[in-house]
Amino acid sequence: MFGCFRILAAIPGFFVSSLILMLLWGVFAPQIGLPKINYAQAMLVTITIWLVVAPLFAVGARQDWFIRRYQ
């Protein structure tokens, strides 16, 4: 029932995560010889990471639910 509200609550987290990624990348990239990225590129990296990690969390949560329910 509250799934839509959880999605809306994650939106600011996405933008903050992108900002933090951009700032940290700017600190570490010159030290390892990589070019700096701008905010749009940081958003692209962040959404890619979220799309990979979110299903893993969903499977982990579902498995925990399955174990608690049927034991």
N, CA, C and O atoms as a GROMACS GRO file, in nm:
protein
  284
    1MET      N    1   0.081  -0.119   0.000
    1MET     CA    2   0.000   0.000   0.000
    1MET      C    3   0.086   0.126   0.000
    1MET      O    4   0.052   0.225  -0.065
    2PHE      N    5   0.196   0.122   0.071
    2PHE     CA    6   0.281   0.240   0.082
    2PHE      C    7   0.399   0.236  -0.013
    2PHE      O    8   0.494   0.312   0.004
    3GLY      N    9   0.395   0.149  -0.113
    3GLY     CA   10   0.505   0.137  -0.208
    3GLY      C   11   0.530   0.264  -0.286
    3GLY      O   12   0.645   0.299  -0.312
    4CYS      N   13   0.424   0.334  -0.323
    4CYS     CA   14   0.440   0.460  -0.398
    4CYS      C   15   0.511   0.565  -0.314
    4CYS      O   16   0.592   0.642  -0.365
    5PHE      N   17   0.481   0.569  -0.185
    5PHE     CA   18   0.546   0.666  -0.098
    5PHE      C   19   0.693   0.633  -0.079
    5PHE      O   20   0.776   0.724  -0.064
    6ARG      N   21   0.727   0.505  -0.079
    6ARG     CA   22   0.868   0.467  -0.066
    6ARG      C   23   0.945   0.509  -0.190
    6ARG      O   24   1.059   0.554  -0.180
    7ILE      N   25   0.884   0.496  -0.306
    7ILE     CA   26   0.950   0.539  -0.429
    7ILE      C   27   0.971   0.690  -0.426
    7ILE      O   28   1.078   0.739  -0.462
    8LEU      N   29   0.870   0.764  -0.384
    8LEU     CA   30   0.884   0.909  -0.375
    8LEU      C   31   0.989   0.949  -0.272
    8LEU      O   32   1.058   1.049  -0.291
    9ALA      N   33   1.001   0.874  -0.166
    9ALA     CA   34   1.100   0.905  -0.064
    9ALA      C   35   1.242   0.876  -0.113
    9ALA      O   36   1.338   0.935  -0.063
   10ALA      N   37   1.257   0.788  -0.210
   10ALA     CA   38   1.390   0.754  -0.262
   10ALA      C   39   1.443   0.857  -0.360
   10ALA      O   40   1.563   0.861  -0.386
   11ILE      N   41   1.357   0.941  -0.413
   11ILE     CA   42   1.400   1.038  -0.515
   11ILE      C   43   1.504   1.135  -0.460
   11ILE      O   44   1.607   1.153  -0.524
   12PRO      N   45   1.482   1.199  -0.346
   12PRO     CA   46   1.588   1.288  -0.294
   12PRO      C   47   1.718   1.213  -0.264
   12PRO      O   48   1.827   1.267  -0.282
   13GLY      N   49   1.707   1.090  -0.221
   13GLY     CA   50   1.827   1.009  -0.196
   13GLY      C   51   1.908   0.987  -0.322
   13GLY      O   52   2.031   0.984  -0.317
   14PHE      N   53   1.841   0.973  -0.435
   14PHE     CA   54   1.911   0.956  -0.562
   14PHE      C   55   1.994   1.079  -0.595
   14PHE      O   56   2.110   1.067  -0.634
   15PHE      N   57   1.935   1.198  -0.580
   15PHE     CA   58   2.007   1.320  -0.614
   15PHE      C   59   2.122   1.346  -0.518
   15PHE      O   60   2.228   1.392  -0.559
   16VAL      N   61   2.101   1.316  -0.390
   16VAL     CA   62   2.209   1.333  -0.292
   16VAL      C   63   2.320   1.232  -0.318
   16VAL      O   64   2.438   1.266  -0.307
   17SER      N   65   2.284   1.110  -0.352
   17SER     CA   66   2.384   1.009  -0.383
   17SER      C   67   2.467   1.050  -0.504
   17SER      O   68   2.589   1.030  -0.506
   18SER      N   69   2.403   1.106  -0.603
   18SER     CA   70   2.475   1.153  -0.722
   18SER      C   71   2.571   1.266  -0.687
   18SER      O   72   2.684   1.269  -0.736
   19LEU      N   73   2.526   1.356  -0.604
   19LEU     CA   74   2.610   1.468  -0.563
   19LEU      C   75   2.732   1.418  -0.485
   19LEU      O   76   2.844   1.462  -0.511
   20ILE      N   77   2.711   1.328  -0.392
   20ILE     CA   78   2.821   1.273  -0.314
   20ILE      C   79   2.918   1.197  -0.402
   20ILE      O   80   3.040   1.209  -0.385
   21LEU      N   81   2.867   1.119  -0.497
   21LEU     CA   82   2.952   1.047  -0.590
   21LEU      C   83   3.037   1.143  -0.672
   21LEU      O   84   3.157   1.121  -0.689
   22MET      N   85   2.977   1.251  -0.722
   22MET     CA   86   3.050   1.348  -0.801
   22MET      C   87   3.161   1.412  -0.718
   22MET      O   88   3.273   1.428  -0.766
   23LEU      N   89   3.131   1.450  -0.594
   23LEU     CA   90   3.230   1.514  -0.509
   23LEU      C   91   3.345   1.419  -0.474
   23LEU      O   92   3.462   1.457  -0.479
   24LEU      N   93   3.312   1.295  -0.438
   24LEU     CA   94   3.416   1.199  -0.404
   24LEU      C   95   3.499   1.160  -0.526
   24LEU      O   96   3.620   1.140  -0.516
   25TRP      N   97   3.433   1.148  -0.640
   25TRP     CA   98   3.505   1.115  -0.763
   25TRP      C   99   3.605   1.225  -0.796
   25TRP      O  100   3.716   1.197  -0.840
   26GLY      N  101   3.566   1.351  -0.774
   26GLY     CA  102   3.656   1.463  -0.800
   26GLY      C  103   3.778   1.462  -0.710
   26GLY      O  104   3.883   1.515  -0.747
   27VAL      N  105   3.766   1.403  -0.592
   27VAL     CA  106   3.880   1.395  -0.500
   27VAL      C  107   3.974   1.281  -0.539
   27VAL      O  108   4.096   1.299  -0.540
   28PHE      N  109   3.917   1.164  -0.572
   28PHE     CA  110   4.001   1.046  -0.596
   28PHE      C  111   4.045   1.029  -0.740
   28PHE      O  112   4.148   0.966  -0.764
   29ALA      N  113   3.972   1.081  -0.836
   29ALA     CA  114   4.004   1.058  -0.977
   29ALA      C  115   4.144   1.109  -1.016
   29ALA      O  116   4.217   1.035  -1.082
   30PRO      N  117   4.183   1.230  -0.979
   30PRO     CA  118   4.317   1.275  -1.018
   30PRO      C  119   4.429   1.190  -0.958
   30PRO      O  120   4.536   1.176  -1.018
   31GLN      N  121   4.407   1.133  -0.842
   31GLN     CA  122   4.510   1.052  -0.778
   31GLN      C  123   4.535   0.920  -0.849
   31GLN      O  124   4.645   0.867  -0.844
   32ILE      N  125   4.432   0.867  -0.916
   32ILE     CA  126   4.448   0.740  -0.986
   32ILE      C  127   4.449   0.757  -1.138
   32ILE      O  128   4.447   0.659  -1.212
   33GLY      N  129   4.452   0.881  -1.184
   33GLY     CA  130   4.467   0.908  -1.327
   33GLY      C  131   4.340   0.901  -1.409
   33GLY      O  132   4.348   0.882  -1.530
   34LEU      N  133   4.225   0.917  -1.349
   34LEU     CA  134   4.098   0.915  -1.421
   34LEU      C  135   4.046   1.058  -1.437
   34LEU      O  136   4.075   1.144  -1.354
   35PRO      N  137   3.971   1.084  -1.543
   35PRO     CA  138   3.914   1.219  -1.559
   35PRO      C  139   3.801   1.242  -1.460
   35PRO      O  140   3.736   1.148  -1.413
   36LYS      N  141   3.778   1.369  -1.428
   36LYS     CA  142   3.666   1.403  -1.340
   36LYS      C  143   3.535   1.388  -1.415
   36LYS      O  144   3.532   1.393  -1.538
   37ILE      N  145   3.424   1.368  -1.341
   37ILE     CA  146   3.292   1.356  -1.403
   37ILE      C  147   3.205   1.472  -1.354
   37ILE      O  148   3.226   1.527  -1.246
   38ASN      N  149   3.107   1.507  -1.437
   38ASN     CA  150   3.014   1.613  -1.398
   38ASN      C  151   2.892   1.549  -1.331
   38ASN      O  152   2.885   1.428  -1.314
   39TYR      N  153   2.796   1.635  -1.294
   39TYR     CA  154   2.680   1.587  -1.218
   39TYR      C  155   2.594   1.491  -1.301
   39TYR      O  156   2.543   1.392  -1.249
   40ALA      N  157   2.577   1.521  -1.430
   40ALA     CA  158   2.496   1.433  -1.515
   40ALA      C  159   2.559   1.295  -1.527
   40ALA      O  160   2.488   1.194  -1.524
   41GLN      N  161   2.689   1.288  -1.539
   41GLN     CA  162   2.756   1.158  -1.546
   41GLN      C  163   2.746   1.086  -1.412
   41GLN      O  164   2.732   0.963  -1.408
   42ALA      N  165   2.754   1.160  -1.302
   42ALA     CA  166   2.738   1.099  -1.170
   42ALA      C  167   2.597   1.042  -1.154
   42ALA      O  168   2.580   0.937  -1.093
   43MET      N  169   2.497   1.111  -1.209
   43MET     CA  170   2.360   1.060  -1.204
   43MET      C  171   2.349   0.930  -1.284
   43MET      O  172   2.281   0.836  -1.242
   44LEU      N  173   2.415   0.924  -1.398
   44LEU     CA  174   2.413   0.803  -1.481
   44LEU      C  175   2.477   0.686  -1.407
   44LEU      O  176   2.424   0.574  -1.408
   45VAL      N  177   2.590   0.710  -1.344
   45VAL     CA  178   2.657   0.604  -1.268
   45VAL      C  179   2.569   0.560  -1.151
   45VAL      O  180   2.557   0.441  -1.123
   46THR      N  181   2.508   0.657  -1.082
   46THR     CA  182   2.424   0.625  -0.966
   46THR      C  183   2.303   0.541  -1.005
   46THR      O  184   2.272   0.443  -0.938
   47ILE      N  185   2.235   0.579  -1.112
   47ILE     CA  186   2.116   0.502  -1.153
   47ILE      C  187   2.157   0.362  -1.199
   47ILE      O  188   2.083   0.266  -1.179
   48THR      N  189   2.274   0.350  -1.261
   48THR     CA  190   2.322   0.218  -1.302
   48THR      C  191   2.348   0.131  -1.180
   48THR      O  192   2.311   0.014  -1.178
   49ILE      N  193   2.412   0.187  -1.080
   49ILE     CA  194   2.439   0.111  -0.957
   49ILE      C  195   2.308   0.074  -0.889
   49ILE      O  196   2.293  -0.039  -0.841
   50TRP      N  197   2.214   0.167  -0.883
   50TRP     CA  198   2.084   0.139  -0.819
   50TRP      C  199   2.011   0.028  -0.894
   50TRP      O  200   1.948  -0.057  -0.831
   51LEU      N  201   2.017   0.027  -1.027
   51LEU     CA  202   1.947  -0.076  -1.104
   51LEU      C  203   2.010  -0.213  -1.085
   51LEU      O  204   1.942  -0.315  -1.100
   52VAL      N  205   2.138  -0.218  -1.053
   52VAL     CA  206   2.204  -0.345  -1.030
   52VAL      C  207   2.180  -0.392  -0.887
   52VAL      O  208   2.157  -0.511  -0.864
   53VAL      N  209   2.186  -0.301  -0.790
   53VAL     CA  210   2.180  -0.338  -0.649
   53VAL      C  211   2.036  -0.360  -0.600
   53VAL      O  212   2.014  -0.446  -0.515
   54ALA      N  213   1.940  -0.287  -0.652
   54ALA     CA  214   1.802  -0.298  -0.604
   54ALA      C  215   1.745  -0.440  -0.618
   54ALA      O  216   1.684  -0.488  -0.522
   55PRO      N  217   1.762  -0.507  -0.730
   55PRO     CA  218   1.712  -0.646  -0.736
   55PRO      C  219   1.780  -0.739  -0.636
   55PRO      O  220   1.718  -0.832  -0.585
   56LEU      N  221   1.908  -0.714  -0.609
   56LEU     CA  222   1.977  -0.797  -0.510
   56LEU      C  223   1.917  -0.779  -0.372
   56LEU      O  224   1.899  -0.877  -0.299
   57PHE      N  225   1.885  -0.657  -0.335
   57PHE     CA  226   1.820  -0.632  -0.206
   57PHE      C  227   1.680  -0.693  -0.204
   57PHE      O  228   1.637  -0.746  -0.101
   58ALA      N  229   1.609  -0.685  -0.315
   58ALA     CA  230   1.475  -0.741  -0.320
   58ALA      C  231   1.478  -0.893  -0.301
   58ALA      O  232   1.394  -0.948  -0.230
   59VAL      N  233   1.573  -0.958  -0.365
   59VAL     CA  234   1.585  -1.103  -0.350
   59VAL      C  235   1.622  -1.138  -0.206
   59VAL      O  236   1.570  -1.234  -0.149
   60GLY      N  237   1.713  -1.061  -0.148
   60GLY     CA  238   1.752  -1.086  -0.009
   60GLY      C  239   1.636  -1.067   0.086
   60GLY      O  240   1.619  -1.146   0.179
   61ALA      N  241   1.557  -0.964   0.066
   61ALA     CA  242   1.442  -0.939   0.152
   61ALA      C  243   1.336  -1.047   0.134
   61ALA      O  244   1.274  -1.090   0.231
   62ARG      N  245   1.315  -1.089   0.013
   62ARG     CA  246   1.215  -1.192  -0.014
   62ARG      C  247   1.256  -1.325   0.046
   62ARG      O  248   1.172  -1.398   0.100
   63GLN      N  249   1.384  -1.358   0.038
   63GLN     CA  250   1.432  -1.483   0.095
   63GLN      C  251   1.416  -1.480   0.246
   63GLN      O  252   1.376  -1.581   0.305
   64ASP      N  253   1.446  -1.370   0.310
   64ASP     CA  254   1.430  -1.358   0.455
   64ASP      C  255   1.282  -1.375   0.492
   64ASP      O  256   1.250  -1.441   0.592
   65TRP      N  257   1.193  -1.317   0.413
   65TRP     CA  258   1.049  -1.331   0.438
   65TRP      C  259   1.008  -1.478   0.424
   65TRP      O  260   0.930  -1.529   0.505
   66PHE      N  261   1.060  -1.544   0.322
   66PHE     CA  262   1.026  -1.684   0.299
   66PHE      C  263   1.072  -1.771   0.415
   66PHE      O  264   1.000  -1.860   0.459
   67ILE      N  265   1.192  -1.745   0.465
   67ILE     CA  266   1.246  -1.825   0.576
   67ILE      C  267   1.163  -1.803   0.702
   67ILE      O  268   1.131  -1.899   0.772
   68ARG      N  269   1.127  -1.678   0.733
   68ARG     CA  270   1.049  -1.651   0.854
   68ARG      C  271   0.909  -1.709   0.845
   68ARG      O  272   0.853  -1.754   0.945
   69ARG      N  273   0.851  -1.708   0.726
   69ARG     CA  274   0.711  -1.752   0.713
   69ARG      C  275   0.697  -1.904   0.720
   69ARG      O  276   0.600  -1.953   0.778
   70TYR      N  277   0.790  -1.977   0.663
   70TYR     CA  278   0.773  -2.120   0.651
   70TYR      C  279   0.861  -2.201   0.745
   70TYR      O  280   0.891  -2.317   0.718
   71GLN      N  281   0.903  -2.142   0.853
   71GLN     CA  282   0.978  -2.221   0.952
   71GLN      C  283   0.904  -2.223   1.082
   71GLN      O  284   0.951  -2.284   1.178
   0.00000   0.00000   0.00000
